[in-house]
Each structure stands twice: as structure tokens, then as C-alpha cells.
Amino acid sequence: MPEYDEDAPGDPAGSEHAVDARRQAAALKYNPGDTAPTVVATGRGSLAQQIIAAAQEAGVPVREDPALARALAALDLGAEVPQALYRAVAEALAWAYRLDVDARRLES
């Protein structure tokens, strides 16, 4: 059953819309020299929506991958991505990199 979020970002004050309480989101951070990306945010339902909105506002590509989001959400905040998830995370990062390259090409 969806939960209702009356104060969702970007909606007119007092509007109401359904938020899928099962939807999960996770955010990663990677700095050159790090062993692996780290989990910096996870959430479900309206918190997931806030994570997604923050990423979009920052120009970060958002990829729909429920299985990966579930796996990352099971990790502690600040935890490095375990080797078992390297391939899935690498595919997501390669996807985001390709989007960035394509966008730069279109701007030229």
C-alpha cells in the first residue's frame, strides 16, 4: 500500500501524491584512491524520493535498479561496497559515465 507524502519536494504546498513505500534508493561516493565506493545514503519510500530528488538537483544520473538498490540499502552508511557487488556497481558507474560523455558530446 502506498504511503502519502503531503510535503514532497517540488509539489505545491498541501498537494498529496502516492509514494511507493517499497521503493528504495541508495547513493554512493567514490574518491580517487579509495578502495571502493562507500554508501552515503539509503532510504525507502519518501526518503528514497528525497535521495533521488537530491541527486537529480545535483545533476547526478539516477539509475533504476531495484536489486542493486536493495543490496546497497542493506549496507551500513559509510560502508565500502563489498566485492560481491563490484560488478553491478561498475556497470552502474559505466552507465553514468556514458551518459556524461554523451551529454558533453551534444554540448560541443
Contacts in CASP RR format, 6 or more apart in sequence:
PFRMAT RR
TARGET T0000
AUTHOR 0000-0000-0000
METHOD contacts of the structure
MODEL  1
MPEYDEDAPGDPAGSEHAVDARRQAAALKYNPGDTAPTVVATGRGSLAQQ
IIAAAQEAGVPVREDPALARALAALDLGAEVPQALYRAVAEALAWAYRLD
VDARRLES
1 21 0 8 1.000
2 18 0 8 1.000
2 19 0 8 1.000
2 20 0 8 1.000
2 21 0 8 1.000
3 18 0 8 1.000
3 19 0 8 1.000
3 21 0 8 1.000
3 45 0 8 1.000
3 46 0 8 1.000
4 16 0 8 1.000
4 17 0 8 1.000
4 18 0 8 1.000
4 19 0 8 1.000
5 16 0 8 1.000
5 17 0 8 1.000
5 19 0 8 1.000
5 46 0 8 1.000
5 49 0 8 1.000
6 14 0 8 1.000
6 15 0 8 1.000
6 16 0 8 1.000
7 13 0 8 1.000
7 14 0 8 1.000
8 15 0 8 1.000
8 17 0 8 1.000
8 19 0 8 1.000
8 46 0 8 1.000
8 49 0 8 1.000
9 49 0 8 1.000
9 50 0 8 1.000
9 53 0 8 1.000
10 53 0 8 1.000
11 17 0 8 1.000
19 45 0 8 1.000
19 46 0 8 1.000
19 49 0 8 1.000
20 45 0 8 1.000
21 44 0 8 1.000
21 45 0 8 1.000
22 44 0 8 1.000
22 45 0 8 1.000
23 44 0 8 1.000
23 45 0 8 1.000
23 48 0 8 1.000
23 49 0 8 1.000
24 42 0 8 1.000
24 43 0 8 1.000
24 44 0 8 1.000
24 45 0 8 1.000
24 48 0 8 1.000
24 66 0 8 1.000
24 69 0 8 1.000
24 70 0 8 1.000
24 73 0 8 1.000
25 41 0 8 1.000
25 42 0 8 1.000
25 43 0 8 1.000
25 44 0 8 1.000
25 47 0 8 1.000
25 48 0 8 1.000
25 49 0 8 1.000
25 51 0 8 1.000
25 52 0 8 1.000
25 69 0 8 1.000
25 73 0 8 1.000
26 39 0 8 1.000
26 41 0 8 1.000
26 42 0 8 1.000
26 43 0 8 1.000
26 51 0 8 1.000
26 68 0 8 1.000
26 69 0 8 1.000
26 72 0 8 1.000
26 73 0 8 1.000
27 39 0 8 1.000
27 40 0 8 1.000
27 41 0 8 1.000
27 42 0 8 1.000
27 51 0 8 1.000
27 54 0 8 1.000
27 55 0 8 1.000
28 37 0 8 1.000
28 38 0 8 1.000
28 39 0 8 1.000
28 40 0 8 1.000
28 72 0 8 1.000
28 81 0 8 1.000
28 89 0 8 1.000
29 37 0 8 1.000
29 38 0 8 1.000
29 40 0 8 1.000
30 36 0 8 1.000
30 37 0 8 1.000
30 38 0 8 1.000
30 93 0 8 1.000
34 80 0 8 1.000
35 80 0 8 1.000
36 80 0 8 1.000
36 81 0 8 1.000
36 82 0 8 1.000
36 83 0 8 1.000
36 86 0 8 1.000
37 80 0 8 1.000
37 81 0 8 1.000
37 89 0 8 1.000
37 93 0 8 1.000
38 78 0 8 1.000
38 79 0 8 1.000
38 80 0 8 1.000
38 81 0 8 1.000
39 72 0 8 1.000
39 75 0 8 1.000
39 76 0 8 1.000
39 77 0 8 1.000
39 78 0 8 1.000
39 79 0 8 1.000
39 81 0 8 1.000
40 77 0 8 1.000
40 78 0 8 1.000
41 51 0 8 1.000
41 77 0 8 1.000
42 51 0 8 1.000
42 72 0 8 1.000
42 73 0 8 1.000
42 75 0 8 1.000
42 77 0 8 1.000
43 51 0 8 1.000
43 73 0 8 1.000
44 73 0 8 1.000
48 69 0 8 1.000
52 62 0 8 1.000
55 61 0 8 1.000
55 62 0 8 1.000
56 62 0 8 1.000
60 96 0 8 1.000
61 95 0 8 1.000
61 96 0 8 1.000
61 99 0 8 1.000
61 100 0 8 1.000
63 92 0 8 1.000
63 95 0 8 1.000
63 96 0 8 1.000
65 88 0 8 1.000
65 92 0 8 1.000
67 88 0 8 1.000
68 85 0 8 1.000
68 88 0 8 1.000
68 89 0 8 1.000
68 92 0 8 1.000
71 85 0 8 1.000
71 88 0 8 1.000
72 81 0 8 1.000
72 85 0 8 1.000
75 81 0 8 1.000
75 82 0 8 1.000
81 89 0 8 1.000
END
